Amino acid sequence: MAAVVVGLAAGTFLLLAANGSIVSLAILAVMLVFLVTLSIPVLKRVLLALALLEIPIQLDIYLNHEVAISESSTVSGFNISVTTIVLVALYSLWGAEVAAGITRRNLDLKAGLPSLVYLALVVISIVVAGDVLLALYEIVILAQAILLFLYLLHHFRTRRDVMFVLMVLIAGLILQGVGGLAVGIADADMPLWRTTKVDIDDGRVLGTFKSPNNLGAYLTLLLPVALGLALSSADRLYRRLGGLAFALGSVVLVMSFSRGAWFGFAVSIGWMLVVAWRRKWLVGLAPVAVVAAALLFFVMFQDEILLRVGEYNNQAARSRLPLMDLAFEMIRDAPLFGVGANNFAASLDPYVTVEFSRDWIATVHNKYLLVWAETGILALLAFLWVLVSAIRTGWRGSTTGDRLLAPIALGLAAGIVANMIHMTVDRFHFRPQIQMLWVVIALILVIPRAGRVSNSTPAGLEQDAFPASAGTHSSVRAAE
């Protein structure tokens, strides 16, 4: 429960930082002073919570940003965010501990190998990039995601660690759900939460994102995780929070009207429910509640849903096909090394012939084609290695019989499956998508270790800053 409180408090902290009023800035100053007074273990947990909640809120700037470049769906500028600052602080503390001999544990590079190989291949693409600066823009974002991933992989080892990160993510999902409902249904005026009128009369909810599809990617990644928590043997309060986050996020997902996200969500949740039913995780009225909620969502938005689904052949959908043709042309010319990270739009001129003169020209809306075209076939294989190995690890974790961690592992794997489906129709190269994806991958890789390590902290390692509740202790003991 402490993690949820910290998560909600950190989210409020970040929202106050974004608001900019005198009162908000005064409260922000008080909270900054409070952070300085914390002990090192608690400070590290609070800093991590700030990073995990800031990623979707996006309190950042892009140095050297050019609007013309960003309009072609290209990352423009060096990203500096609250998460960047947190990473500097966390790695500085880590370095100080190593120098002082407080920690001697080696970094688990084997578990992180697929991600490190992918990062290396993206960095190597600078050699063939027509615009090196554009390549560096994307590499900076990816490098920060990998650094956060490695920090989690190294420092988090127990069930309590998993629950801490998980509950911070759930707190962020609840914040997105509440804010999305407020602007989407109540038409409230809230800082950062936005809607836009695209394709439907009532508008599409964006949450704290600049695109409904980016919001959809965030939700489809974390909603299966929330469902996994609700199906687990964690304390009842945690399960209820997971169910609340799942319900709120599902409604907001519908209001995003992102068809790729809908399809990924349907497949991943369907998979989870089948597995949960076969393993007897669905107890009591849970199956009835899930079906009733699905029917309620459909009744509430049936006209908009049917209209949106029936628009598959509209201009928005058709406009993506020429981009795929351009991607295949680019791949045909440079299949091994690509044209350089984040250089797709910058390399289009030789390929935009007369036949494309009436088409919308931008970065291809397919992550797999984009990775192949920009960084080559080896980078694409490494990227698939990252995703598939994470799903396999999550699936193995879900078969252990551990009623606390197994449903959570399944939810994490299902979230990646949902994102992989969504990647067939979207770019997935902006910061919130990339960094949150690697946070989930880190959790998946930590879970097998957490299943083996006793919940009591080994000698020589720091104590957990936020102990689990009594209910969670009993669940952990039962699982062990």
Residue, then its C-alpha position, 0 to 999 in steps of 0.5 A: m500500500a505504501a507504494v500506491v501512496v508514494g505513487l499517487a503522491a509522486g504523480t501529484f508532485l509531477l502534475l504540480a510541477a507542470n501546472g506552473s502556478i505560484v501555489s503549485l510552485a510553492i508546494l513543489a518547493v516544500m516537496l523538494v525539501f522533503l526529498v532531501t531529508l529522506s534516507i538513501p534507501v527511501l530516496k532511491r525508491v521515491l526517485l524511481a517512483l517519480a521516474l515511472l510516473e513521469i514517463p507517461i506525463q512527459l515533463d521534458i524538453y527537446l533541446n535543438h527541437e525543430v517543428a518541421i522535423s517533428e511534423s514528419s513523425t521524426v524524433s526532433g531534439f535531445n530529450i531531457s526529462v525528469t526521468t533523465i535527472v532521476l537516472v543521473a541521481l540513481y546512477s550517482l548513488w549507485g557509483a558512490e555505493v560501489a566506490a564505498g564498498i557498500t554493494r559488490r553485486n555484479l550487473d546481470l548482463k546475461a539477462g539484459l543481453p538482448s536489449l544491449v545488443y539491440l542498443a549497440l546495433v542502433v548506435i552502429s547505425i550512425v555510421v550509415a545515417g544521412d543525418v547523424l544528429l537525427a540518429l542521436y536524438e533517438i539513441v538518447i531516448l533508447a539509451q535512457a530506457i536501457l539505463l532504467f531497465l538495467y537499474l531495475l534489473h540490478h537492484f530489484r530482486t524480491r517479491r516486495d521489489v516487484m510489488f513496489v514497482l508494480m503498484v507505482l505503475i498501477a498508481g500511474l494507470i489510475l491517474q490516467g484513468v481518472g484524468g481521462l474520464a474527467v476530460g472524456i466524459a465530464d468535460a473537465d478542465m484539467p492540466l495535461w489531460r487533453t482530447t482531440k476531435v478526430d474521426i468521431d463527433d465527441g473527440r478522442v481522449l489523449g490522456t497526458f499523451k500527444s496522440p490517442n494511439n500513444l495513449g492506447a499503447y500505454l494502456t494496452l501495455l499496462l491493463p493486462v498487468a493490472l488484470g494479472l494483479a487482480l487475479s493474483s493472491a496478493d492482499r485484497l486491497y492490492r487486488r482491488l486496486g488492480g481491478l480499479a485500474f483495469a476498469l478505469g483504464s479500459v474505459v479510457l482505452v475505448m475513448s481513445f478510439s485507437r483500433g490497433a490498441w483495441f485489437g491488441f487489448a482484445v487478444s491479450i486479455g482474451w489470452m489471459l482469461v483463457v489461461a486464468w480459467r484453465r488454471k482456476w484463477l477465476v474464482g467467485l463472481a470474477p468471470v461474471a464481473v469481467v463479462a458484465a464490464a465488457l458488455l457495459f463498455f460496449v453499450m456505453f460506446q456502441d455507436e462510436i465503436l461500430l463507427r470506428v471499426g467500420e472505418y477500416n477502409n477510410q482515408a486514415a487507414r489507406s494512407r498508411l499503405p503507401l508508407m509501407d510501400l516506401a519502407f519496402e523500397m528503402i529496405r530493398d536498397a539497404p537491407l543489412f544496415g538501413v538508412g540510420a536510426n530516426n532517418f526514415a523521413a529524412s531519406l524519403d526524397p529519392y523514393v517519393t516518385v510521381e505515384f506517391s504525389r497524392d499520398w500523405i508522406a511521413t514515417v512508416h506506421n509499422k514498428y517492425l518495418l521502421v526498425w528494419a528500414e532504419t537500422g537493418i535486419l540484424a537490429l530487427l532480429a535483435f528487437l524481436w529477440v528482446l520482445v520474444s524472450a521477454i514473453r517466453t520468460g513471462w510465460r515460464g513465470s506464469t507456469t510456476g504455480d506461484r499464485l502471487l507472481a504467476p498471474i502478474a508474470l502472465g499479465l506482463a507478457a500479455g502486455i508485450v503481446a498487445n504492444m507487438i500487435h499494435m506495433t503493426v500499425d504504429r511507429f512506437h519510437f517516442r519516449p513514453q512507449i519505449q521507456m515504459l516497454w523496457v520497464v515492463i521487460a525489466l519486471i518480467l526478468v526480475i520475477p523468476r529471480a524474485g520467485r527464488v529469492s527469499n522475501s527477507t533481504p540477504a545480508g549486505l543488501e539494503q533493506d526494503a524501503f517500503p515493506a509489504s502489508a500484512g496481507t502481502h506477507s501472508s501471500v508471499r509466505a504461502a507462495e514460498 
